[in-house]
Amino acid sequence: MHLKFSLGELPGIVLKLISEAGSKRTIALRGSMGAGKTTLVHAFCDVLGVKDAVGSPTFSIINEYGTTAGPVYHIDCYRLRDEQEAIDAGVEDCLYSGNWCFVEWPEKIPHLLPQETMKIFLERQEDGSRLLTF
């Protein structure tokens, strides 16, 4: 499915994606730098009730945010060398926790992702909108 949207439409897009995800709790986000992966995670966190400041975990690798329903994990695999480094950092524990887990640059850890992962590809369009494919 393809969805074209502007930043102002993100809350509605996130609600649709949550509905489409069903029981899946791991969301793999692919796209080039600046495509809007972190912005999309921020919108998911808003809808899920995260009160903490949401930022990119590029250097920390994993950010954990609290909600009344349990933690939400935001993982950025960009700087990881291999899957063993991801395991050592605790990525696998997050992925199989049963909690919401958003993974940027999932192509770095293809064998660690749960089979039931929702895969999203984001592209920035010339008009500034985004095209989301899942």
Phi and psi in radians as a Rosetta constraint file:
Dihedral C 1 N 2 CA 2 C 2 CIRCULARHARMONIC -2.030 0.35
Dihedral N 2 CA 2 C 2 N 3 CIRCULARHARMONIC 2.365 0.35
Dihedral C 2 N 3 CA 3 C 3 CIRCULARHARMONIC -2.287 0.35
Dihedral N 3 CA 3 C 3 N 4 CIRCULARHARMONIC 2.169 0.35
Dihedral C 3 N 4 CA 4 C 4 CIRCULARHARMONIC -1.815 0.35
Dihedral N 4 CA 4 C 4 N 5 CIRCULARHARMONIC 2.316 0.35
Dihedral C 4 N 5 CA 5 C 5 CIRCULARHARMONIC -2.653 0.35
Dihedral N 5 CA 5 C 5 N 6 CIRCULARHARMONIC 2.828 0.35
Dihedral C 5 N 6 CA 6 C 6 CIRCULARHARMONIC -1.844 0.35
Dihedral N 6 CA 6 C 6 N 7 CIRCULARHARMONIC 2.957 0.35
Dihedral C 6 N 7 CA 7 C 7 CIRCULARHARMONIC -1.015 0.35
Dihedral N 7 CA 7 C 7 N 8 CIRCULARHARMONIC -0.639 0.35
Dihedral C 7 N 8 CA 8 C 8 CIRCULARHARMONIC -1.136 0.35
Dihedral N 8 CA 8 C 8 N 9 CIRCULARHARMONIC -0.336 0.35
Dihedral C 8 N 9 CA 9 C 9 CIRCULARHARMONIC -1.623 0.35
Dihedral N 9 CA 9 C 9 N 10 CIRCULARHARMONIC -0.003 0.35
Dihedral C 9 N 10 CA 10 C 10 CIRCULARHARMONIC -0.990 0.35
Dihedral N 10 CA 10 C 10 N 11 CIRCULARHARMONIC -0.788 0.35
Dihedral C 10 N 11 CA 11 C 11 CIRCULARHARMONIC -0.979 0.35
Dihedral N 11 CA 11 C 11 N 12 CIRCULARHARMONIC -0.736 0.35
Dihedral C 11 N 12 CA 12 C 12 CIRCULARHARMONIC -1.169 0.35
Dihedral N 12 CA 12 C 12 N 13 CIRCULARHARMONIC -0.673 0.35
Dihedral C 12 N 13 CA 13 C 13 CIRCULARHARMONIC -1.088 0.35
Dihedral N 13 CA 13 C 13 N 14 CIRCULARHARMONIC -0.759 0.35
Dihedral C 13 N 14 CA 14 C 14 CIRCULARHARMONIC -1.112 0.35
Dihedral N 14 CA 14 C 14 N 15 CIRCULARHARMONIC -0.754 0.35
Dihedral C 14 N 15 CA 15 C 15 CIRCULARHARMONIC -1.042 0.35
Dihedral N 15 CA 15 C 15 N 16 CIRCULARHARMONIC -0.712 0.35
Dihedral C 15 N 16 CA 16 C 16 CIRCULARHARMONIC -1.102 0.35
Dihedral N 16 CA 16 C 16 N 17 CIRCULARHARMONIC -0.770 0.35
Dihedral C 16 N 17 CA 17 C 17 CIRCULARHARMONIC -1.141 0.35
Dihedral N 17 CA 17 C 17 N 18 CIRCULARHARMONIC -0.687 0.35
Dihedral C 17 N 18 CA 18 C 18 CIRCULARHARMONIC -1.083 0.35
Dihedral N 18 CA 18 C 18 N 19 CIRCULARHARMONIC -0.745 0.35
Dihedral C 18 N 19 CA 19 C 19 CIRCULARHARMONIC -1.094 0.35
Dihedral N 19 CA 19 C 19 N 20 CIRCULARHARMONIC -0.783 0.35
Dihedral C 19 N 20 CA 20 C 20 CIRCULARHARMONIC -1.161 0.35
Dihedral N 20 CA 20 C 20 N 21 CIRCULARHARMONIC -0.535 0.35
Dihedral C 20 N 21 CA 21 C 21 CIRCULARHARMONIC -1.166 0.35
Dihedral N 21 CA 21 C 21 N 22 CIRCULARHARMONIC -0.488 0.35
Dihedral C 21 N 22 CA 22 C 22 CIRCULARHARMONIC 1.031 0.35
Dihedral N 22 CA 22 C 22 N 23 CIRCULARHARMONIC -2.113 0.35
Dihedral C 22 N 23 CA 23 C 23 CIRCULARHARMONIC -1.523 0.35
Dihedral N 23 CA 23 C 23 N 24 CIRCULARHARMONIC -0.108 0.35
Dihedral C 23 N 24 CA 24 C 24 CIRCULARHARMONIC -1.167 0.35
Dihedral N 24 CA 24 C 24 N 25 CIRCULARHARMONIC 2.349 0.35
Dihedral C 24 N 25 CA 25 C 25 CIRCULARHARMONIC -2.087 0.35
Dihedral N 25 CA 25 C 25 N 26 CIRCULARHARMONIC -0.056 0.35
Dihedral C 25 N 26 CA 26 C 26 CIRCULARHARMONIC -1.887 0.35
Dihedral N 26 CA 26 C 26 N 27 CIRCULARHARMONIC 2.192 0.35
Dihedral C 26 N 27 CA 27 C 27 CIRCULARHARMONIC -2.061 0.35
Dihedral N 27 CA 27 C 27 N 28 CIRCULARHARMONIC 2.040 0.35
Dihedral C 27 N 28 CA 28 C 28 CIRCULARHARMONIC -1.683 0.35
Dihedral N 28 CA 28 C 28 N 29 CIRCULARHARMONIC 2.165 0.35
Dihedral C 28 N 29 CA 29 C 29 CIRCULARHARMONIC -1.966 0.35
Dihedral N 29 CA 29 C 29 N 30 CIRCULARHARMONIC 2.032 0.35
Dihedral C 29 N 30 CA 30 C 30 CIRCULARHARMONIC -1.980 0.35
Dihedral N 30 CA 30 C 30 N 31 CIRCULARHARMONIC 2.650 0.35
Dihedral C 30 N 31 CA 31 C 31 CIRCULARHARMONIC 2.741 0.35
Dihedral N 31 CA 31 C 31 N 32 CIRCULARHARMONIC 2.816 0.35
Dihedral C 31 N 32 CA 32 C 32 CIRCULARHARMONIC -1.237 0.35
Dihedral N 32 CA 32 C 32 N 33 CIRCULARHARMONIC 2.959 0.35
Dihedral C 32 N 33 CA 33 C 33 CIRCULARHARMONIC -0.982 0.35
Dihedral N 33 CA 33 C 33 N 34 CIRCULARHARMONIC 2.333 0.35
Dihedral C 33 N 34 CA 34 C 34 CIRCULARHARMONIC 1.446 0.35
Dihedral N 34 CA 34 C 34 N 35 CIRCULARHARMONIC 0.092 0.35
Dihedral C 34 N 35 CA 35 C 35 CIRCULARHARMONIC -1.272 0.35
Dihedral N 35 CA 35 C 35 N 36 CIRCULARHARMONIC -0.392 0.35
Dihedral C 35 N 36 CA 36 C 36 CIRCULARHARMONIC 1.975 0.35
Dihedral N 36 CA 36 C 36 N 37 CIRCULARHARMONIC 0.329 0.35
Dihedral C 36 N 37 CA 37 C 37 CIRCULARHARMONIC -1.077 0.35
Dihedral N 37 CA 37 C 37 N 38 CIRCULARHARMONIC -0.882 0.35
Dihedral C 37 N 38 CA 38 C 38 CIRCULARHARMONIC -1.152 0.35
Dihedral N 38 CA 38 C 38 N 39 CIRCULARHARMONIC -0.655 0.35
Dihedral C 38 N 39 CA 39 C 39 CIRCULARHARMONIC -1.088 0.35
Dihedral N 39 CA 39 C 39 N 40 CIRCULARHARMONIC -0.698 0.35
Dihedral C 39 N 40 CA 40 C 40 CIRCULARHARMONIC -1.141 0.35
Dihedral N 40 CA 40 C 40 N 41 CIRCULARHARMONIC -0.739 0.35
Dihedral C 40 N 41 CA 41 C 41 CIRCULARHARMONIC -1.075 0.35
Dihedral N 41 CA 41 C 41 N 42 CIRCULARHARMONIC -0.729 0.35
Dihedral C 41 N 42 CA 42 C 42 CIRCULARHARMONIC -1.005 0.35
Dihedral N 42 CA 42 C 42 N 43 CIRCULARHARMONIC -0.760 0.35
Dihedral C 42 N 43 CA 43 C 43 CIRCULARHARMONIC -1.143 0.35
Dihedral N 43 CA 43 C 43 N 44 CIRCULARHARMONIC -0.717 0.35
Dihedral C 43 N 44 CA 44 C 44 CIRCULARHARMONIC -1.018 0.35
Dihedral N 44 CA 44 C 44 N 45 CIRCULARHARMONIC -0.821 0.35
Dihedral C 44 N 45 CA 45 C 45 CIRCULARHARMONIC -1.071 0.35
Dihedral N 45 CA 45 C 45 N 46 CIRCULARHARMONIC -0.713 0.35
Dihedral C 45 N 46 CA 46 C 46 CIRCULARHARMONIC -1.017 0.35
Dihedral N 46 CA 46 C 46 N 47 CIRCULARHARMONIC -0.844 0.35
Dihedral C 46 N 47 CA 47 C 47 CIRCULARHARMONIC -1.147 0.35
Dihedral N 47 CA 47 C 47 N 48 CIRCULARHARMONIC -0.609 0.35
Dihedral C 47 N 48 CA 48 C 48 CIRCULARHARMONIC -1.401 0.35
Dihedral N 48 CA 48 C 48 N 49 CIRCULARHARMONIC -0.079 0.35
Dihedral C 48 N 49 CA 49 C 49 CIRCULARHARMONIC 1.620 0.35
Dihedral N 49 CA 49 C 49 N 50 CIRCULARHARMONIC 0.327 0.35
Dihedral C 49 N 50 CA 50 C 50 CIRCULARHARMONIC -1.219 0.35
Dihedral N 50 CA 50 C 50 N 51 CIRCULARHARMONIC 2.258 0.35
Dihedral C 50 N 51 CA 51 C 51 CIRCULARHARMONIC -1.744 0.35
Dihedral N 51 CA 51 C 51 N 52 CIRCULARHARMONIC -0.325 0.35
Dihedral C 51 N 52 CA 52 C 52 CIRCULARHARMONIC -1.225 0.35
Dihedral N 52 CA 52 C 52 N 53 CIRCULARHARMONIC 2.801 0.35
Dihedral C 52 N 53 CA 53 C 53 CIRCULARHARMONIC -1.199 0.35
Dihedral N 53 CA 53 C 53 N 54 CIRCULARHARMONIC 2.300 0.35
Dihedral C 53 N 54 CA 54 C 54 CIRCULARHARMONIC -1.805 0.35
Dihedral N 54 CA 54 C 54 N 55 CIRCULARHARMONIC 2.200 0.35
Dihedral C 54 N 55 CA 55 C 55 CIRCULARHARMONIC -2.425 0.35
Dihedral N 55 CA 55 C 55 N 56 CIRCULARHARMONIC 3.075 0.35
Dihedral C 55 N 56 CA 56 C 56 CIRCULARHARMONIC -1.327 0.35
Dihedral N 56 CA 56 C 56 N 57 CIRCULARHARMONIC 2.300 0.35
Dihedral C 56 N 57 CA 57 C 57 CIRCULARHARMONIC -1.586 0.35
Dihedral N 57 CA 57 C 57 N 58 CIRCULARHARMONIC 0.552 0.35
Dihedral C 57 N 58 CA 58 C 58 CIRCULARHARMONIC -0.939 0.35
Dihedral N 58 CA 58 C 58 N 59 CIRCULARHARMONIC -0.735 0.35
Dihedral C 58 N 59 CA 59 C 59 CIRCULARHARMONIC -1.652 0.35
Dihedral N 59 CA 59 C 59 N 60 CIRCULARHARMONIC -0.523 0.35
Dihedral C 59 N 60 CA 60 C 60 CIRCULARHARMONIC -1.484 0.35
Dihedral N 60 CA 60 C 60 N 61 CIRCULARHARMONIC -0.282 0.35
Dihedral C 60 N 61 CA 61 C 61 CIRCULARHARMONIC 1.285 0.35
Dihedral N 61 CA 61 C 61 N 62 CIRCULARHARMONIC -0.828 0.35
Dihedral C 61 N 62 CA 62 C 62 CIRCULARHARMONIC -2.217 0.35
Dihedral N 62 CA 62 C 62 N 63 CIRCULARHARMONIC 2.234 0.35
Dihedral C 62 N 63 CA 63 C 63 CIRCULARHARMONIC -1.941 0.35
Dihedral N 63 CA 63 C 63 N 64 CIRCULARHARMONIC 2.377 0.35
Dihedral C 63 N 64 CA 64 C 64 CIRCULARHARMONIC -2.008 0.35
Dihedral N 64 CA 64 C 64 N 65 CIRCULARHARMONIC 2.278 0.35
Dihedral C 64 N 65 CA 65 C 65 CIRCULARHARMONIC -2.107 0.35
Dihedral N 65 CA 65 C 65 N 66 CIRCULARHARMONIC 2.482 0.35
Dihedral C 65 N 66 CA 66 C 66 CIRCULARHARMONIC -1.607 0.35
Dihedral N 66 CA 66 C 66 N 67 CIRCULARHARMONIC 2.501 0.35
Dihedral C 66 N 67 CA 67 C 67 CIRCULARHARMONIC -2.423 0.35
Dihedral N 67 CA 67 C 67 N 68 CIRCULARHARMONIC 2.930 0.35
Dihedral C 67 N 68 CA 68 C 68 CIRCULARHARMONIC -1.168 0.35
Dihedral N 68 CA 68 C 68 N 69 CIRCULARHARMONIC -0.364 0.35
Dihedral C 68 N 69 CA 69 C 69 CIRCULARHARMONIC -1.609 0.35
Dihedral N 69 CA 69 C 69 N 70 CIRCULARHARMONIC 0.006 0.35
Dihedral C 69 N 70 CA 70 C 70 CIRCULARHARMONIC 2.121 0.35
Dihedral N 70 CA 70 C 70 N 71 CIRCULARHARMONIC 3.079 0.35
Dihedral C 70 N 71 CA 71 C 71 CIRCULARHARMONIC -1.236 0.35
Dihedral N 71 CA 71 C 71 N 72 CIRCULARHARMONIC 2.692 0.35
Dihedral C 71 N 72 CA 72 C 72 CIRCULARHARMONIC -2.071 0.35
Dihedral N 72 CA 72 C 72 N 73 CIRCULARHARMONIC 2.277 0.35
Dihedral C 72 N 73 CA 73 C 73 CIRCULARHARMONIC -1.883 0.35
Dihedral N 73 CA 73 C 73 N 74 CIRCULARHARMONIC 2.375 0.35
Dihedral C 73 N 74 CA 74 C 74 CIRCULARHARMONIC -2.138 0.35
Dihedral N 74 CA 74 C 74 N 75 CIRCULARHARMONIC 2.013 0.35
Dihedral C 74 N 75 CA 75 C 75 CIRCULARHARMONIC -2.042 0.35
Dihedral N 75 CA 75 C 75 N 76 CIRCULARHARMONIC 2.340 0.35
Dihedral C 75 N 76 CA 76 C 76 CIRCULARHARMONIC -2.105 0.35
Dihedral N 76 CA 76 C 76 N 77 CIRCULARHARMONIC 1.938 0.35
Dihedral C 76 N 77 CA 77 C 77 CIRCULARHARMONIC -1.593 0.35
Dihedral N 77 CA 77 C 77 N 78 CIRCULARHARMONIC 0.078 0.35
Dihedral C 77 N 78 CA 78 C 78 CIRCULARHARMONIC -0.924 0.35
Dihedral N 78 CA 78 C 78 N 79 CIRCULARHARMONIC -0.757 0.35
Dihedral C 78 N 79 CA 79 C 79 CIRCULARHARMONIC -1.539 0.35
Dihedral N 79 CA 79 C 79 N 80 CIRCULARHARMONIC -0.075 0.35
Dihedral C 79 N 80 CA 80 C 80 CIRCULARHARMONIC -1.268 0.35
Dihedral N 80 CA 80 C 80 N 81 CIRCULARHARMONIC 2.415 0.35
Dihedral C 80 N 81 CA 81 C 81 CIRCULARHARMONIC -1.405 0.35
Dihedral N 81 CA 81 C 81 N 82 CIRCULARHARMONIC -0.654 0.35
Dihedral C 81 N 82 CA 82 C 82 CIRCULARHARMONIC -2.797 0.35
Dihedral N 82 CA 82 C 82 N 83 CIRCULARHARMONIC 3.093 0.35
Dihedral C 82 N 83 CA 83 C 83 CIRCULARHARMONIC -1.172 0.35
Dihedral N 83 CA 83 C 83 N 84 CIRCULARHARMONIC -0.539 0.35
Dihedral C 83 N 84 CA 84 C 84 CIRCULARHARMONIC -1.112 0.35
Dihedral N 84 CA 84 C 84 N 85 CIRCULARHARMONIC -0.689 0.35
Dihedral C 84 N 85 CA 85 C 85 CIRCULARHARMONIC -1.103 0.35
Dihedral N 85 CA 85 C 85 N 86 CIRCULARHARMONIC -0.633 0.35
Dihedral C 85 N 86 CA 86 C 86 CIRCULARHARMONIC -1.131 0.35
Dihedral N 86 CA 86 C 86 N 87 CIRCULARHARMONIC -0.761 0.35
Dihedral C 86 N 87 CA 87 C 87 CIRCULARHARMONIC -1.073 0.35
Dihedral N 87 CA 87 C 87 N 88 CIRCULARHARMONIC -0.799 0.35
Dihedral C 87 N 88 CA 88 C 88 CIRCULARHARMONIC -1.063 0.35
Dihedral N 88 CA 88 C 88 N 89 CIRCULARHARMONIC -0.548 0.35
Dihedral C 88 N 89 CA 89 C 89 CIRCULARHARMONIC -1.407 0.35
Dihedral N 89 CA 89 C 89 N 90 CIRCULARHARMONIC -0.169 0.35
Dihedral C 89 N 90 CA 90 C 90 CIRCULARHARMONIC 1.673 0.35
Dihedral N 90 CA 90 C 90 N 91 CIRCULARHARMONIC 0.174 0.35
Dihedral C 90 N 91 CA 91 C 91 CIRCULARHARMONIC -1.055 0.35
Dihedral N 91 CA 91 C 91 N 92 CIRCULARHARMONIC -0.791 0.35
Dihedral C 91 N 92 CA 92 C 92 CIRCULARHARMONIC -1.051 0.35
Dihedral N 92 CA 92 C 92 N 93 CIRCULARHARMONIC -0.684 0.35
Dihedral C 92 N 93 CA 93 C 93 CIRCULARHARMONIC -1.046 0.35
Dihedral N 93 CA 93 C 93 N 94 CIRCULARHARMONIC -0.732 0.35
Dihedral C 93 N 94 CA 94 C 94 CIRCULARHARMONIC -1.136 0.35
Dihedral N 94 CA 94 C 94 N 95 CIRCULARHARMONIC -0.800 0.35
Dihedral C 94 N 95 CA 95 C 95 CIRCULARHARMONIC -1.049 0.35
Dihedral N 95 CA 95 C 95 N 96 CIRCULARHARMONIC -0.574 0.35
Dihedral C 95 N 96 CA 96 C 96 CIRCULARHARMONIC -1.880 0.35
Dihedral N 96 CA 96 C 96 N 97 CIRCULARHARMONIC 0.352 0.35
Dihedral C 96 N 97 CA 97 C 97 CIRCULARHARMONIC -1.393 0.35
Dihedral N 97 CA 97 C 97 N 98 CIRCULARHARMONIC -0.323 0.35
Dihedral C 97 N 98 CA 98 C 98 CIRCULARHARMONIC 1.500 0.35
Dihedral N 98 CA 98 C 98 N 99 CIRCULARHARMONIC -0.035 0.35
Dihedral C 98 N 99 CA 99 C 99 CIRCULARHARMONIC -1.689 0.35
Dihedral N 99 CA 99 C 99 N 100 CIRCULARHARMONIC 2.884 0.35
Dihedral C 99 N 100 CA 100 C 100 CIRCULARHARMONIC -1.043 0.35
Dihedral N 100 CA 100 C 100 N 101 CIRCULARHARMONIC 2.334 0.35
Dihedral C 100 N 101 CA 101 C 101 CIRCULARHARMONIC -2.469 0.35
Dihedral N 101 CA 101 C 101 N 102 CIRCULARHARMONIC 2.087 0.35
Dihedral C 101 N 102 CA 102 C 102 CIRCULARHARMONIC -1.917 0.35
Dihedral N 102 CA 102 C 102 N 103 CIRCULARHARMONIC 2.178 0.35
Dihedral C 102 N 103 CA 103 C 103 CIRCULARHARMONIC -2.078 0.35
Dihedral N 103 CA 103 C 103 N 104 CIRCULARHARMONIC 2.020 0.35
Dihedral C 103 N 104 CA 104 C 104 CIRCULARHARMONIC -1.606 0.35
Dihedral N 104 CA 104 C 104 N 105 CIRCULARHARMONIC 2.516 0.35
Dihedral C 104 N 105 CA 105 C 105 CIRCULARHARMONIC 1.034 0.35
Dihedral N 105 CA 105 C 105 N 106 CIRCULARHARMONIC 0.866 0.35
Dihedral C 105 N 106 CA 106 C 106 CIRCULARHARMONIC -1.145 0.35
Dihedral N 106 CA 106 C 106 N 107 CIRCULARHARMONIC -0.306 0.35
Dihedral C 106 N 107 CA 107 C 107 CIRCULARHARMONIC -1.102 0.35
Dihedral N 107 CA 107 C 107 N 108 CIRCULARHARMONIC -0.248 0.35
Dihedral C 107 N 108 CA 108 C 108 CIRCULARHARMONIC -1.373 0.35
Dihedral N 108 CA 108 C 108 N 109 CIRCULARHARMONIC -0.324 0.35
Dihedral C 108 N 109 CA 109 C 109 CIRCULARHARMONIC -2.327 0.35
Dihedral N 109 CA 109 C 109 N 110 CIRCULARHARMONIC 0.872 0.35
Dihedral C 109 N 110 CA 110 C 110 CIRCULARHARMONIC -1.058 0.35
Dihedral N 110 CA 110 C 110 N 111 CIRCULARHARMONIC -0.552 0.35
Dihedral C 110 N 111 CA 111 C 111 CIRCULARHARMONIC -1.496 0.35
Dihedral N 111 CA 111 C 111 N 112 CIRCULARHARMONIC -0.139 0.35
Dihedral C 111 N 112 CA 112 C 112 CIRCULARHARMONIC -1.644 0.35
Dihedral N 112 CA 112 C 112 N 113 CIRCULARHARMONIC -0.371 0.35
Dihedral C 112 N 113 CA 113 C 113 CIRCULARHARMONIC -1.164 0.35
Dihedral N 113 CA 113 C 113 N 114 CIRCULARHARMONIC 2.393 0.35
Dihedral C 113 N 114 CA 114 C 114 CIRCULARHARMONIC -1.047 0.35
Dihedral N 114 CA 114 C 114 N 115 CIRCULARHARMONIC 2.631 0.35
Dihedral C 114 N 115 CA 115 C 115 CIRCULARHARMONIC -1.028 0.35
Dihedral N 115 CA 115 C 115 N 116 CIRCULARHARMONIC -0.629 0.35
Dihedral C 115 N 116 CA 116 C 116 CIRCULARHARMONIC -1.552 0.35
Dihedral N 116 CA 116 C 116 N 117 CIRCULARHARMONIC 1.051 0.35
Dihedral C 116 N 117 CA 117 C 117 CIRCULARHARMONIC -1.877 0.35
Dihedral N 117 CA 117 C 117 N 118 CIRCULARHARMONIC 2.319 0.35
Dihedral C 117 N 118 CA 118 C 118 CIRCULARHARMONIC -1.450 0.35
Dihedral N 118 CA 118 C 118 N 119 CIRCULARHARMONIC 2.206 0.35
Dihedral C 118 N 119 CA 119 C 119 CIRCULARHARMONIC -1.861 0.35
Dihedral N 119 CA 119 C 119 N 120 CIRCULARHARMONIC 2.185 0.35
Dihedral C 119 N 120 CA 120 C 120 CIRCULARHARMONIC -2.136 0.35
Dihedral N 120 CA 120 C 120 N 121 CIRCULARHARMONIC 2.375 0.35
Dihedral C 120 N 121 CA 121 C 121 CIRCULARHARMONIC -2.066 0.35
Dihedral N 121 CA 121 C 121 N 122 CIRCULARHARMONIC 2.248 0.35
Dihedral C 121 N 122 CA 122 C 122 CIRCULARHARMONIC -1.972 0.35
Dihedral N 122 CA 122 C 122 N 123 CIRCULARHARMONIC 2.410 0.35
Dihedral C 122 N 123 CA 123 C 123 CIRCULARHARMONIC -2.323 0.35
Dihedral N 123 CA 123 C 123 N 124 CIRCULARHARMONIC 2.352 0.35
Dihedral C 123 N 124 CA 124 C 124 CIRCULARHARMONIC -1.419 0.35
Dihedral N 124 CA 124 C 124 N 125 CIRCULARHARMONIC 2.305 0.35
Dihedral C 124 N 125 CA 125 C 125 CIRCULARHARMONIC -1.668 0.35
Dihedral N 125 CA 125 C 125 N 126 CIRCULARHARMONIC 2.786 0.35
Dihedral C 125 N 126 CA 126 C 126 CIRCULARHARMONIC -1.018 0.35
Dihedral N 126 CA 126 C 126 N 127 CIRCULARHARMONIC -0.534 0.35
Dihedral C 126 N 127 CA 127 C 127 CIRCULARHARMONIC -1.471 0.35
Dihedral N 127 CA 127 C 127 N 128 CIRCULARHARMONIC 0.095 0.35
Dihedral C 127 N 128 CA 128 C 128 CIRCULARHARMONIC 1.600 0.35
Dihedral N 128 CA 128 C 128 N 129 CIRCULARHARMONIC -0.200 0.35
Dihedral C 128 N 129 CA 129 C 129 CIRCULARHARMONIC -1.318 0.35
Dihedral N 129 CA 129 C 129 N 130 CIRCULARHARMONIC 3.060 0.35
Dihedral C 129 N 130 CA 130 C 130 CIRCULARHARMONIC -2.104 0.35
Dihedral N 130 CA 130 C 130 N 131 CIRCULARHARMONIC 2.569 0.35
Dihedral C 130 N 131 CA 131 C 131 CIRCULARHARMONIC -1.972 0.35
Dihedral N 131 CA 131 C 131 N 132 CIRCULARHARMONIC 2.127 0.35
Dihedral C 131 N 132 CA 132 C 132 CIRCULARHARMONIC -1.947 0.35
Dihedral N 132 CA 132 C 132 N 133 CIRCULARHARMONIC 2.279 0.35
Dihedral C 132 N 133 CA 133 C 133 CIRCULARHARMONIC -2.149 0.35
Dihedral N 133 CA 133 C 133 N 134 CIRCULARHARMONIC 2.314 0.35
